[in-house]
């Protein structure tokens, strides 16, 4: 039996994996409740989960949502899984952090001096995080299908298109989709997308 590993996004949970069980009836579908929230720590958790699954499953499919996709691409699992489905993935974390710094009116000099700066929109900006992202460019060679919402407020169509082209990924855009796929219409589109692919 093959396995499907689901990696949730921010404020999500492993329980979301239940949604995917009917879409993969012949697979064991598992959600990972990771405990850390930095790419270097969460990447280790994801890699350990994939390696454990590899011991008992021939093939592993990855479904990753939002920042879960970014964490997965920092896990060094390319050679261990067969294909990936990314939903609203964060594919250029450096750009997102720099954008957030602009929104918060924080300069690089300030961030480096203070280390961590909390913002009014609830995100902590971290110099260590930004430095890690810059020194660890994403390398991803896996067959990947991407679902992107045309109204995504975190990643531009230009950014996602560039990533898809660079990494030879198949990109599907739902014009009425948001970063968080959650309405009945959006979830039906997501389910149909997985069935088609």
Secondary structure, DSSP 8 states (H G I E B T S, - for coil): -EEEEEE--TT--GGGGHHHHGGGTTEEEEEE-----SHHHHHHHHHHHHHHHHTT-S-EEEEEETHHHHHHHTTT-TTT-SEEEEES----HHHHHHHHHHHTT--HHHHHHHSEEE-TTS-EEEHHHHHHHHHS-----SEEEEEEETT-SSS-HHHHHHHHHHTT-EEEEETT--SS--SHHHHHHHHHHHHH-
